[in-house]
Amino acid sequence: MNIRRFVPAVVGAALIVFMAVLPLLNLSLPGILPTPTYMPGTLALLSLCMVFAALALSYNMLLGTAGMLSFGHALYFGAGAYGLGIALEYFGVPLWPGVFIALIGGMVIALATGAVAMRVSGIPFAMVTLAFAQAGSVLVRRNPQITGGEEGLSLPTEHVPDFLIGVVNTRNLYWLCLAILVVVYLVTLWVDKSRLGHLAEATRENEQRVKVLGLRPYTVKLVTFVIAAVLASLAGVAYMLLQSGTVPRAVSADLTITVLVMVVLGGVGFRWGAIVGGVLYTLLDQRLTVLAGSEAIAGLPDILRIPLSEPLFILGVLFILVVMFLPGGIAGTVDKAVRRRRGERARTSLQSLEDAAELKDEVRV
């Protein structure tokens, strides 16, 4: 039995356990985390990291597994966030039925938009999804009586359990976000290992060949698209609860571009890479904002102070460096190094066997 195949599962389980007990520990990472790990500020930041890691995982299913470049994935994230708020506010239902309504709404929107967008592929597909995202953004902004317009939509706390409300319950929200991230990961893992995932990968590589085999790539892509959208809606639900509200940016194409950067930074096609990309980007975005307003940056000459005071400039430079020097992203680079090392080990073992055989022949002579 090959023990090596169980290593990722063991490492993943250990990491989940560590993350679960983290709010009970007093750990400090100066410059990375604002406070010790048991305090609400750090727990809220880590929760936000997990929300965007889940969103990046859902987008990686589209881009990495099925090869679909979408510029409208944030539409379904926003559907989850706004859907939960609207269900609680106007339907008066408790939290968990509201979550179910939000996910069903995200699925229905994904079916309607995906059925149209799947009629084309490549750049036209990306443009169609962008158009749907822009339409969703306009609807959110132009209907303030329902969505709150530019001000956003606040979470109706009277329909939410007390243990998920307030700063004192940040720890519970952290555990909820962790559970949602685990659920999203398990679903993406199941899809990738299932027949659906294999067909999606085959469609990504050669859609015409899949058609020749008598299969239906349209259906495969649509199902994958809908599953990814529902997972994005689930991440949107977590965002709504964590932030106690949402804003129009949650449905904008800008957020989709941000998630695309997360996936590329972590490594397209790697589930753990999407998580790393989501966490790393969110940490950098939050901490660079603090750094930009610090006295250390304010005291620099203008030629350095002006660009360094813009977090997006630093993130853009980082993204360019990753694309230039780590084209496979963080996970792709690590995977390539591991494969190279295993190849060297295999060649070394083969060489040792050949040397032993030659030595044996010499002894016989």
PASEPA-972162 format. One record per atom (N, C-alpha, C, CB): residue in three letters; x, y, z. Coordinates in steps of 0.02 Angstrom, whole numbers, plus 50000, padded with zeros to 5 digits. Glycine has a CB too. Layout:
N
ALAXYZ;...
This chain:
365
MET500424994050000;MET500005000050000;MET500445006250000;MET499525000050061;ASN500295010949956;ASN500675017049950;ASN500445022050003;ASN500615020049879;ILE500865023250054;ILE500675027750108;ILE500675034950085;ILE501155026950168;ARG501075036450033;ARG501145043350011;ARG500485046349988;ARG501655043649955;ARG500035042149963;ARG499405044749937;ARG498955047549992;ARG499035039249900;PHE499085045450056;PHE498675047850111;PHE498975054050144;PHE498605042350163;VAL499565056050123;VAL499895061850154;VAL499485068250146;VAL500585062850124;PRO499225069950085;PRO498825076050080;PRO498225076150125;PRO498605077050008;ALA497875070450132;ALA497275070150175;ALA497465071250248;ALA496915063450166;VAL498015068150270;VAL498235068950339;VAL498445076150353;VAL498815064150355;VAL498825079050307;VAL499045085950315;VAL498435090750316;VAL499535088050259;GLY497955089550271;GLY497365093750269;GLY496955093250333;GLY496935091850210;ALA496865087150359;ALA496485086250421;ALA496845089650479;ALA496395078750436;ALA497505089050482;ALA497885092250536;ALA497825099850532;ALA498625090150533;LEU497825102550470;LEU497765109750461;LEU497075112250483;LEU497905111650388;ILE496555108350467;ILE495875110250487;ILE495815110350563;ILE495365105450457;VAL496105105250596;VAL496085104950669;VAL496455110950699;VAL496405098350695;PHE497035112650670;PHE497425118350695;PHE497025124850686;PHE498095118850658;MET496715125750629;MET496315131750617;MET495715131950665;MET496085132050545;ALA495435126150682;ALA494855126050726;ALA495045128150797;ALA494555119050727;VAL495635126350820;VAL495845128050888;VAL496215134750891;VAL496285122450917;LEU496345137850834;LEU496715144050833;LEU496405149650874;LEU496795146450762;PRO495735150350875;PRO495445155650916;PRO495555154650991;PRO494705156150903;LEU495755148651011;LEU495875147151082;LEU496595148151101;LEU495655140051098;LEU497025149951052;LEU497735150751064;LEU497925158051067;LEU498145147151011;ASN498485159451097;ASN498745166251101;ASN499385166651060;ASN498885168351176;LEU499295167050994;LEU499855167350947;LEU499875174250916;LEU499805161950894;SER500475176750904;SER500565183450875;SER501035182950815;SER500835188450926;LEU500835186450761;LEU501255187050701;LEU501295194450684;LEU500965182750640;PRO501755198150715;PRO501805205350702;PRO501915206850629;PRO502375208350744;GLY501555211850604;GLY501615213750534;GLY501155209950488;GLY502315212850511;ILE500905204150511;ILE500445200050471;ILE499745200250501;ILE500695192750466;LEU499705198850566;LEU499065199050601;LEU499055205150647;LEU498945192550640;PRO498495208650649;PRO498475214850689;PRO498515213750764;PRO497855218650673;THR498245208050788;THR498215206550859;THR498355199150869;THR497525208550889;PRO498415196850932;PRO498465189650944;PRO497855185950917;PRO498525188251019;THR497935179550905;THR497435175650868;THR496775174750905;THR497715168950852;TYR496745175850970;TYR496125174951005;TYR495695181251006;TYR496265172751076;MET495945186750980;MET495585193050983;MET495145194050921;MET496075198850990;PRO494605197850928;PRO494115198650873;PRO494405201450808;PRO493545203050895;GLY494885206250813;GLY495165209250753;GLY495495204150707;GLY495665214550771;THR495915199950737;THR496255194750697;THR495765189450673;THR496815191450737;LEU495295187450715;LEU494805182350695;LEU494375184850638;LEU494355180450755;ALA494185191250638;ALA493795194050583;ALA494205194050518;ALA493565201150600;LEU494855195750523;LEU495285195750464;LEU495365188750436;LEU495965198850480;LEU495495183850480;LEU495575176950457;LEU494915174250428;LEU495815172550515;SER494355176250457;SER493715174150430;SER493615176850360;SER493135176450476;LEU493795183150349;LEU493745186150283;LEU494195182450233;LEU493925193650285;CYS494785180550256;CYS495245176650214;CYS494925170050192;CYS495905175250251;MET494585166750239;MET494265160350222;MET493675161250175;MET494045156850286;VAL493315166750183;VAL492745168150137;VAL493005168850065;VAL492365174550158;PHE493535172750056;PHE493795173749989;PHE494175167549964;PHE494245179849986;ALA494455163550009;ALA494755157249988;ALA494215152549960;ALA495115153950048;ALA493625152449992;ALA493075148449967;ALA492835150949899;ALA492485148450016;LEU492805157549892;LEU492605160449827;LEU493125158749773;LEU492525168149833;ALA493765159149791;ALA494295157349743;ALA494255150049723;ALA494985158949772;LEU494085145649771;LEU494005138549755;LEU493445137449705;LEU493855134549819;SER492895140949714;SER492335140249667;SER492535142749598;SER491715143949692;TYR492915148149595;TYR493125150749530;TYR493645146149497;TYR493425157849537;ASN494065142949538;ASN494555138249512;ASN494215132249478;ASN495025135849567;MET493615130549502;MET493245125149469;MET493065127149398;MET492605123449509;LEU492885133449389;LEU492735135849322;LEU493345136149277;LEU492415142749325;LEU493865139649302;LEU494445141049260;LEU494925135049258;LEU494815147149286;GLY495055132049315;GLY495545126649319;GLY495285120049294;GLY495785125849388;THR494675118249315;THR494395111749296;THR494075111849227;THR493885109449347;ALA493635116749214;ALA493265116949151;ALA493555121649100;ALA492555118949165;GLY494045125749119;GLY494365130249071;GLY493915135949048;GLY494575126349011;MET493445138249090;MET492995143649072;MET493215150149106;MET492265141849092;LEU493405154949066;LEU493615161449092;LEU492995165849099;LEU494145164849046;SER492775166949161;SER492175170849174;SER492365177549205;SER491685167049220;PHE492035182849182;PHE492115189449213;PHE491495191449253;PHE492265194649158;GLY491055186549266;GLY490445188149302;GLY490315183649362;GLY489875187749256;HIS490835180349388;HIS490735175649443;HIS490505179149506;HIS491385171849457;ALA490675185549515;ALA490465189149574;ALA489705190049577;ALA490805196049576;LEU489375189349520;LEU488645189949519;LEU488325184849567;LEU488375188949448;TYR488605178849570;TYR488315173549612;TYR488535174249685;TYR488525166649585;PHE489115177049695;PHE489335178849763;PHE488855184149791;PHE490065181449762;GLY488705189149751;GLY488245194349772;GLY487535191649780;GLY488245199949722;ALA487355186649739;ALA486685183749745;ALA486605180349812;ALA486565178649688;GLY487135177149836;GLY487105174049902;GLY487045179249958;GLY487715169749914;ALA487455184549953;ALA487445189750004;ALA486785193550005;ALA488035194549994;TYR486595196249946;TYR485975200049942;TYR485365195549951;TYR485925203649875;GLY485415189449926;GLY484855184849933;GLY484695183350006;GLY484995178349897;LEU485215182450047;LEU485105181250118;LEU484785187350151;LEU485765179350153;GLY485055193250137;GLY484785199350167;GLY484065200550147;GLY485195205250148;ILE483905199550084;ILE483215200650060;ILE482735195450089;ILE483185200449982;ALA482965189150093;ALA482535183950121;ALA482375185350194;ALA482875177050114;LEU482865187550232;LEU482745188950303;LEU482315195150313;LEU483415189850339;GLU482445200250271;GLU482105206650279;GLU481385206550254;GLU482485212150243;TYR481255203750196;TYR480605204250164;TYR480175197950171;TYR480685205950092;PHE480505192150181;PHE480125186050191;PHE480035184450265;PHE480465180250155;GLY480455187450307;GLY480395186450379;GLY480545179350402;GLY479705188250400;VAL480945175650365;VAL481105168750383;VAL481705168650430;VAL481245164550320;PRO481805163250468;PRO482405162550509;PRO483035161850465;PRO482335156450555;LEU483605161550498;LEU484245161650462;LEU484315155850413;LEU484815161550511;TRP484225149750437;TRP484395143950394;TRP483925143150334;TRP484385137550435;PRO483275144250341;PRO482865144550281;PRO483065150250235;PRO482135145250299;GLY483295155850264;GLY483545161350223;GLY484165159450183;GLY483695167350267;VAL484605155650215;VAL485205153250179;VAL484995148750121;VAL485675149350227;PHE484505144350133;PHE484265139850080;PHE483965143850022;PHE483735134950108;ILE483575148950038;ILE483275153249986;ILE483815156749946;ILE482795158450017;ALA484335159249980;ALA484885162749945;ALA485255158049898;ALA485375165649996;LEU485365151849919;LEU485725147049877;LEU485295145049817;LEU485915140749917;ILE484645144149828;ILE484195142549772;ILE484175148349723;ILE483485140849798;GLY484155154449749;GLY484165160249705;GLY484795160549664;GLY484095166649745;GLY485375159249695;GLY486005159149658;GLY486005153749604;GLY486585158049705;MET485715147949620;MET485685142549571;MET485245144249512;MET485435136049604;VAL484665147349526;VAL484205149249472;VAL484535154449426;VAL483545152049501;ILE484855159449456;ILE485205164549416;ILE485755161449374;ILE485495170049461;ALA486115156649404;ALA486655153249367;ALA486385149149309;ALA487055148749414;LEU485825145749319;LEU485515141949265;LEU485305146449208;LEU484905137949291;ALA484995152049225;ALA484745156649172;ALA485325159849134;ALA484295162049203;THR485815162449170;THR486365165849137;THR486845160849104;THR486755170149186;GLY486955155249137;GLY487415150249109;GLY487145147149045;GLY487555144849160;ALA486485145949043;ALA486185143048983;ALA486285147448922;ALA485445141748993;VAL486305154048933;VAL486425158648878;VAL487175159148862;VAL486145165548894;ALA487575159948915;ALA488295160948906;ALA488635154948874;ALA488635162648972;MET488375148848888;MET488685142748862;MET488605141948786;MET488395136748896;ARG488205146248756;ARG488125145848683;ARG488745147948646;ARG487535150148661;VAL489195151348681;VAL489835153448652;VAL490385151148698;VAL489865161148641;SER490995152048676;SER491575149848716;SER492145154848708;SER491805142748697;GLY492655153948749;GLY493245158248743;GLY493095165448765;GLY493505158248673;ILE493375170248728;ILE493275177348744;ILE492545179448739;ILE493695181548697;PRO492165177248689;PRO491445178948688;PRO491085176748752;PRO491105175848628;PHE491255170848778;PHE490955168548841;PHE491125173348898;PHE491195161448858;ALA491755175448901;ALA491965180148953;ALA491585186748948;ALA492725181448948;MET491475189048887;MET491115195348877;MET490385194748897;MET491175197548804;VAL490075189048882;VAL489375188048900;VAL489295187948976;VAL489095181548869;THR489745184349010;THR489705184249083;THR489835191149113;THR490215179149112;LEU490275195049081;LEU490395201849103;LEU489765206049096;LEU490975205049063;ALA489405205149041;ALA488785208849030;ALA488265207149083;ALA488505207448960;PHE488205200849102;PHE487735198849154;PHE487935201949221;PHE487705191149160;ALA488585202049236;ALA488815204949298;ALA488655212449301;ALA489565203849307;GLN488765215849245;GLN488605223049243;GLN487865224249250;GLN488865226049177;ALA487465219949220;ALA486735220649227;ALA486525219649299;ALA486375215549181;GLY486825214649333;GLY486675213549403;GLY486885219449446;GLY487015207349427;SER487445222449431;SER487685228249468;SER487205234149460;SER488385230249446;VAL486965235149398;VAL486485240649386;VAL485835239449424;VAL486335241249310;LEU485585233249424;LEU484975231749460;LEU485045233049535;LEU484775224549448;VAL485625231349562;VAL485745232449633;VAL485765239849649;VAL486405229049655;ARG486105243649607;ARG486175250849621;ARG485535254849608;ARG486735253649579;ARG485115252549561;ARG484525256349542;ARG483895254449580;ARG484405255549468;ASN483955249949628;ASN483375247849668;ASN483515248549742;ASN483165240549651;PRO483615254749765;PRO483795255749835;PRO483265253549885;PRO483945263049847;GLN482625253349863;GLN482095251449909;GLN482145244049928;GLN481415252849878;ILE482495240049887;ILE482575232949900;ILE483295231349921;ILE482385228749839;THR483775233849883;THR484475232049894;THR484875237249934;THR484815230949828;GLY484585242949947;GLY484945248149981;GLY485345252649936;GLY485395245150031;GLY485365251149870;GLY485715255349822;GLY486455255849837;GLY485415262249821;GLU486725261949830;GLU487435263049840;GLU487655261949913;GLU487625270049818;GLU487185262749958;GLU487345261950029;GLU487415254650050;GLU486805265250072;GLY487165250250009;GLY487205243150026;GLY486615240850068;GLY487845241850063;LEU486615234450083;LEU486075231250121;LEU486335228750187;LEU485745225450080;SER486025230750242;SER486225228650308;SER485895221950325;SER486035233950361;LEU486225218150368;LEU485975211650389;LEU485405212650440;LEU486545207250419;PRO484815209950427;PRO484275210550477;PRO484425205950537;PRO483585208550445;THR484725208650588;THR484965204650644;THR484415201550685;THR485405208850688;GLU483805204150680;GLU483265201350721;GLU483075194250700;GLU482645205750716;HIS483285192150640;HIS483145185350616;HIS483755180850620;HIS482885185650545;VAL484295183350650;VAL484915179550655;VAL485025177350727;VAL485525183750629;PRO485235171150739;PRO485355168950808;PRO485855173550844;PRO485615161750809;ASP485765174250909;ASP486195178750948;ASP486925176850947;ASP485945179051019;PHE487065170250940;PHE487765168150943;PHE488155169950879;PHE487795160650955;LEU487815172850830;LEU488155175050769;LEU488135182750761;LEU487845171750708;ILE487975186250814;ILE487905193450810;ILE488395196850858;ILE487175195650825;GLY488725201950835;GLY489145205950879;GLY489875203950879;GLY488875205750948;VAL490285208550903;VAL491005207450906;VAL491165201750954;VAL491365213750928;VAL490785201151008;VAL490935195951057;VAL490845188851029;VAL490485196851118;ASN490485188250973;ASN490365181750942;ASN490775180750878;ASN489615180850926;THR491305184650871;THR491725184050811;THR492015177050806;THR492295189150813;ARG492155173950864;ARG492425167150864;ARG491935162250831;ARG492575164850936;ASN491295163050844;ASN490795158550813;ASN490755159750738;ASN490105159650845;LEU490795166050717;LEU490805167550646;LEU491425164650613;LEU490765175150634;TYR491975164750648;TYR492595161850622;TYR492495154350609;TYR493185162950671;TRP492215150850657;TRP492095143650649;TRP491595142350593;TRP491855140550714;LEU491105146650585;LEU490625145850530;LEU490975146650463;LEU490045150950537;CYS491395151650457;CYS491765152750394;CYS492235146850379;CYS492165159350396;LEU492545144150431;LEU492985138350422;LEU492585132350398;LEU493345136650488;ALA491995131250427;ALA491565125650406;ALA491355126550333;ALA490945125150451;ILE491185132650313;ILE490985133850244;ILE491565132650197;ILE490715141050236;LEU492165134750215;LEU492755133550174;LEU492875126050165;LEU493375136950205;VAL492795122250219;VAL492895114950215;VAL492365111850169;VAL492855111750285;VAL491745114050174;VAL491205111450131;VAL491355112950058;VAL490515114550152;VAL491555119150044;VAL491715121049974;VAL492285116849948;VAL491875128549970;TYR492795115749989;TYR493365111649967;TYR493155104549953;TYR493925111750020;LEU492755101549997;LEU492545094649987;LEU492115093949924;LEU492155092150047;VAL491695098849910;VAL491285098549849;VAL491725099149787;VAL490755104249850;THR492205103749788;THR492655104349730;THR493075098149721;THR493105110549737;LEU493285095049776;LEU493665088849772;LEU493235083349742;LEU493915086649842;TRP492615082849765;TRP492165077749737;TRP492055078849663;TRP491495077849775;VAL491945085049642;VAL491835086449571;VAL492455084549531;VAL491665093849560;ASP493045086449554;ASP493655084949517;ASP493775077449509;ASP494255088249551;LYS493595073549560;LYS493715066349559;LYS493145062449526;LYS493815063849629;SER492585065749514;SER491995062349486;SER492035061949410;SER491355065949508;ARG491545058449382;ARG491505057949309;ARG491375064849279;ARG490945053049289;LEU490985068949315;LEU490855075749290;LEU491505079649284;LEU490375079349338;GLY491935079249334;GLY492575082849331;GLY493015080349275;GLY492935082149397;HIS493035073849264;HIS493435071049210;HIS493175073249141;HIS493455063349214;LEU492515073449135;LEU492225075849072;LEU492355083249062;LEU491475074349070;ALA492335087149117;ALA492465094349112;ALA493195095449090;ALA492335097849180;GLU493655091549117;GLU494355092249097;GLU494455090149024;GLU494805087949142;ALA494105084849004;ALA494155082748934;ALA493875088048887;ALA493785076048923;THR493315091148908;THR493025096548868;THR493495102448863;THR492355098748898;ARG493825103948918;ARG494315109448919;ARG494885108148870;ARG494605110448989;GLU495115101948866;GLU495675100348823;GLU495485099848749;GLU495985093748845;ASN494905096648735;ASN494695095648666;ASN493945094448663;ASN495085089648633;GLU493565099948657;GLU492845099348658;GLU492575095548597;GLU492535106248660;GLN492905096248540;GLN492675092848479;GLN492725085348487;GLN493075095148419;ARG493255083048518;ARG493335075748528;ARG492795073048574;ARG494035074148556;VAL492605076948625;VAL492075074748670;VAL491415074048632;VAL491985079848729;LYS491285078648585;LYS490685078148545;LYS490695071948501;LYS490605084448501;VAL491285070448472;VAL491345064648429;VAL491205058148467;VAL492055064348398;LEU491375058048532;LEU491255052148573;LEU490515051348592;LEU491675052448635;GLY490095055948571;GLY489385055448585;GLY489175058648650;GLY489185048348585;LEU489615062348682;LEU489465065648746;LEU489225072748733;LEU490075065648792;ARG488975076048785;ARG488695082748778;ARG489095087648819;ARG487955082848799;PRO489585090848789;PRO490005095648827;PRO489605101648853;PRO490565098148783;TYR489065103548818;TYR488655109148841;TYR488365107648910;TYR488095110648791;THR488095101748918;THR487805099748982;THR488335099349037;THR487445093048976;VAL488905096549020;VAL489455095949068;VAL489675102849093;VAL490055092249037;LYS489775107449047;LYS489995114149066;LYS489455117849106;LYS490175118149004;LEU488825116949087;LEU488285120349122;LEU488225117849194;LEU487615119449085;VAL488265111249204;VAL488225108549272;VAL488805110949314;VAL488205100749269;THR489405110949285;THR489995113449321;THR489915120749339;THR490625112349280;PHE489655124549292;PHE489535131749301;PHE489055132949359;PHE489265134949237;VAL488515129049361;VAL488005130049413;VAL488275128049482;VAL487375125849397;ILE488645122549485;ILE488935120449550;ILE489415125849576;ILE489305113649543;ALA489835128449531;ALA490305133749552;ALA489925139949575;ALA490775135449493;ALA489375141549542;ALA488975147349561;ALA488655146449629;ALA488445148749508;VAL488395140549643;VAL488085139249709;VAL488605139649764;VAL487755132249709;LEU489215137149751;LEU489745137749801;LEU489935145049812;LEU490365133749778;ALA489935148949758;ALA490065156149765;ALA489515159449805;ALA490125159449696;SER488895157349796;SER488345160149835;SER488415158449909;SER487675157449808;LEU488665152349923;LEU488785150349992;LEU489315154850024;LEU488995143049996;ALA489835156449986;ALA490345161050011;ALA490035167950022;ALA490935161549962;GLY489575169949978;GLY489235176349987;GLY488815176550050;GLY488795177849927;VAL488495171050067;VAL488115170550129;VAL488575171650189;VAL487755163650135;ALA489155168450188;ALA489635169250242;ALA489875176550247;ALA490245164650232;TYR489975179650189;TYR490185186750188;TYR489655191250219;TYR490335188950115;MET489025189950203;MET488475193950230;MET488445193450306;MET487805191750200;LEU488525187450332;LEU488505186450405;LEU489125189550438;LEU488465179050421;LEU489695188850407;LEU490315191350437;LEU490335198850438;LEU490915188650399;GLN490125202050384;GLN490165209250378;GLN489535212850402;GLN490305211150307;SER489025208850421;SER488375211650442;SER488075216150388;SER488445215550507;GLY488215214450326;GLY487945218350270;GLY488355217150208;GLY487925225750288;THR488135220150154;THR488505219550091;THR488415226050051;THR488255213450050;VAL488845226950000;VAL488845232949959;VAL488835230949885;VAL489475237449975;PRO488685235649840;PRO488635233949768;PRO489265230849739;PRO488475240149729;ARG489845232149768;ARG490465229149741;ARG490435221449742;ARG491065231549780;ALA490005218649785;ALA489955211449790;ALA489695208149727;ALA489505209549848;VAL489385212049681;VAL489135209249619;VAL489495212149558;VAL488375210549613;SER490015215949569;SER490355219449514;SER490875215049481;SER490665225849540;ALA491045216849419;ALA491575213349383;ALA492255214549416;ALA491595215649310;ASP492335220049453;ASP492965221349487;ASP493135215749536;ASP492935228049524;LEU492635213349572;LEU492755207849619;LEU492955201449583;LEU492125206649662;THR492645200149526;THR492845194249486;THR493575194749465;THR492385193549425;ILE493795200549443;ILE494495201449424;ILE494945200149484;ILE494615208549396;THR494735202549543;THR495115201349604;THR495175193849618;THR494795204949663;VAL494625190249611;VAL494635183049622;VAL495075179549570;VAL493915180249621;LEU495045181849508;LEU495485179149456;LEU496215179949475;LEU495345182549389;VAL496395185749502;VAL497075186949524;VAL497255182049581;VAL497165194249548;MET496795180849627;MET496915176049681;MET497075169149654;MET496305175749727;VAL496685166949605;VAL496775160249577;VAL497435159749539;VAL496185158349531;VAL497585164849499;VAL498215164849462;VAL498815165149509;VAL498245170749411;LEU498755169149562;LEU499285169749611;LEU499405163049646;LEU499115175149663;GLY498865159649664;GLY498945153149697;GLY499135147549650;GLY498315151349733;GLY498895147849589;GLY499045142549540;GLY498415139649511;GLY499465137049572;VAL498275141049448;VAL497665138549415;VAL497675130949412;VAL497605141549344;GLY497115127949433;GLY497055120649430;GLY497235117149495;GLY497485118049376;PHE497475120849545;PHE497665117949609;PHE497175120349662;PHE498405119749627;ARG496845115649695;ARG496365117549747;ARG496705121149805;ARG495975111449772;TRP497255118349829;TRP497595121549885;TRP497915128049863;TRP498115116849915;GLY498075128649799;GLY498345134849773;GLY497825140449775;GLY498595133949703;ALA497195138749759;ALA496665143749762;ALA496565146249834;ALA495995140849736;ILE496615141749882;ILE496555143749952;ILE497125148249972;ILE496535137549998;VAL497735146349954;VAL498325150449970;VAL498265157349937;VAL498975146949948;GLY498065157449873;GLY497985163749838;GLY497465168249870;GLY497805162449766;GLY496895165349889;GLY496375169349921;GLY496595172149988;GLY495765165149931;VAL496925168050029;VAL497155170250095;VAL497705175450087;VAL497405164350136;LEU498195174150044;LEU498755178650036;LEU498535185450009;LEU499285175549990;TYR498105185449958;TYR497875191749929;TYR497485195849981;TYR497445190549867;THR497045192550018;THR496645196150067;THR497075199050123;THR496115191450097;LEU497565195150146;LEU498025197750197;LEU498405203750172;LEU498515192250219;LEU498675203150111;LEU499055208650083;LEU498615214850073;LEU499375206650016;ASP498005213750048;ASP497555219450036;ASP497405223150101;ASP496915216950003;GLN497285219350155;GLN497115222450219;GLN497715225550252;GLN496795217250265;ARG498275222150253;ARG498865224650290;ARG499235230150251;ARG499335218850304;LEU499225229850185;LEU499545235150146;LEU499165241650153;LEU499595233150072;THR498525241250163;THR498125247350175;THR498355250750239;THR497375245650178;VAL498485246750290;VAL498745249550353;VAL499445252350343;VAL498755244150408;LEU499865248650306;LEU500545250850293;LEU500555257350254;LEU500945245450256;ALA500095258050206;ALA500085264050164;ALA499965270450204;ALA499555263350110;GLY499605269850259;GLY499455275750299;GLY499925276550358;GLY498765275350324;SER500465272650361;SER500925272950417;SER501405278850411;SER501325266450423;GLU501715280750466;GLU502195286250466;GLU502825284450427;GLU502375288050538;ALA502995278050425;ALA503595275950388;ALA503535277650314;ALA503725268450397;ILE502935276550285;ILE502835278150215;ILE502765285650205;ILE502205274550188;ALA502455289150252;ALA502355296350246;ALA503015300150247;ALA501915298850303;GLY503535297250278;GLY504175300750282;GLY504635299450223;GLY504515298650343;LEU504425295450174;LEU504845294050116;LEU504805299650065;LEU504635287350083;PRO505305300050020;PRO505255304949965;PRO504655303549921;PRO505905304749922;ASP504415308749886;ASP503815308049846;ASP503855302449794;ASP503675314549811;ILE504455301449766;ILE504535296349714;ILE504385289349740;ILE505235296649684;LEU504485288349806;LEU504325281949837;LEU503665282149875;LEU504885279849885;ARG503515287749907;ARG502925288149949;ARG502275287449908;ARG502915294749986;ILE502255290649850;ILE501635290649811;ILE501445283549788;ILE501705295149749;PRO501895279649757;PRO501685272849737;PRO501585268249797;PRO502195269849691;LEU502005268749849;LEU501945264249906;LEU501335265749949;LEU502565264549947;SER501045271649941;SER500445273249978;SER499815270649945;SER500385280849988;GLU499895267249888;GLU499335264249852;GLU499395256649855;GLU499325266649778;PRO498995253349896;PRO499035246049902;PRO498935242349836;PRO498525243649951;LEU498495244949793;LEU498375241649729;LEU498995241749685;LEU497795244949693;PHE499405247049691;PHE500025247349653;PHE500495241749674;PHE500375254249662;ILE500555240749740;ILE500995235449765;ILE500735228649745;ILE501065235949841;LEU500075227649751;LEU499785221249731;LEU499875220049656;LEU499045220949750;GLY499815225349616;GLY499915224649544;GLY500625222649527;GLY499745231049509;VAL501115225649560;VAL501815223849550;VAL501935216649569;VAL502285228549590;LEU501645214649627;LEU501715207649649;LEU501425202849598;LEU501375206649717;PHE500855204449570;PHE500535200149520;PHE500965199549458;PHE499835202849502;ILE501255205149435;ILE501695205049377;ILE502305200649390;ILE501925212249359;LEU502585201149449;LEU503175197049466;LEU503005189649467;LEU503455199149535;VAL502405188049493;VAL502205180949495;VAL502105178249424;VAL501555180149536;VAL501775182149382;VAL501665179949313;VAL502315179049275;VAL501205184849276;MET502805183549288;MET503435183249252;MET503895177649277;MET503795189849259;PHE503945176949343;PHE504445172349370;PHE504135165949399;PHE504835175849424;LEU503485165949413;LEU503145159949437;LEU502525158849394;LEU502965160449513;PRO502605157249331;PRO502025156849285;PRO501495151849306;PRO502255155249217;GLY501675146849345;GLY501185142049369;GLY500885143949436;GLY501495135349375;GLY501035150049460;GLY500795152049525;GLY501195148649580;GLY500055150449533;ILE500995149849642;ILE501345146949699;ILE501295139349698;ILE501075149749765;ALA500685136749691;ALA500585129549692;ALA500915126149631;ALA499845127849693;GLY500865129249573;GLY501175126349514;GLY501925125949520;GLY500995130349452;THR502235131149549;THR502965131049558;THR503175125649607;THR503205137849582;VAL502805125049662;VAL502955119849711;VAL502865112849681;VAL502515120549774;ASP502325111949644;ASP502195105449612;ASP502745103649562;ASP501515105549577;LYS502965108649524;LYS503495107449475;LYS504145105449510;LYS503605113649432;ALA504305108849566;ALA504915107149602;ALA504875100149632;ALA505035112349658;VAL504285098249658;VAL504215091549687;VAL504275086249633;VAL503535090949723;ARG503965087549576;ARG504015082649521;ARG504725081949497;ARG503555084649463;ARG505085087549492;ARG505785087149471;ARG506195083149520;ARG506075094249463;ARG506075084249585;ARG506445080649636;ARG506305073249634;ARG506285083449704;ARG505655071549624;ARG505485064449619;ARG505805061249557;ARG504725063549617;GLY505825065149502;GLY506155062649442;GLY506895061349453;GLY506065067449385;GLU507225065949489;GLU507935064949505;GLU508035058949549;GLU508225071249538;ARG507585057949597;ARG507635052049640;ARG507555045649600;ARG507105052349695;ALA507075045749553;ALA506965039849512;ALA507575038349470;ALA506345040749467;ARG507865043749440;ARG508465042649400;ARG509045040149442;ARG508665049049363;THR509105042749503;THR509635040549548;THR509555033149566;THR509645044849612;SER508925031149580;SER508795024149597;SER508955019649537;SER508075023249618;LEU508755021849477;LEU508895017949417;LEU509645017349405;LEU508565021049356;GLN510015022849416;GLN510735022649407;GLN511065017949458;GLN511025029649414;SER510805017949519;SER511075013449570;SER510975006249552;SER510755014849638;LEU510385004549524;LEU510254997749502;LEU510714995749445;LEU509524997049480;GLU510835000449398;GLU511284998949342;GLU511994997849367;GLU511265004549291;ASP512215002049414;ASP512895001249442;ASP512954994549478;ASP513055007049489;ALA512434992749515;ALA512454986349551;ALA512494980549502;ALA511844985649597;ALA512124981049447;ALA512134975649397;ALA512824975049365;ALA511604976849344;GLU513134980849349;GLU513804980749319;GLU514304977749369;GLU514014987849299;LEU514244979549433;LEU514704976849483;LEU514634969349489;LEU514594980149549;LYS513994967049486;LYS513864959949490;LYS514184956249432;LYS513114958549491;ASP514134959149372;ASP514434955949313;ASP515194955649319;ASP514244959749250;GLU515494961049347;GLU516224961149355;GLU516444955849405;GLU516464968049378;VAL516064954749458;VAL516244949649508;VAL516224942749477;VAL515764949949569;ARG515704941649435;ARG515664935149402;ARG516254933849357;ARG515014934549361;VAL516474939049322;VAL517054938249277;VAL517684936849318;VAL517164944549233;
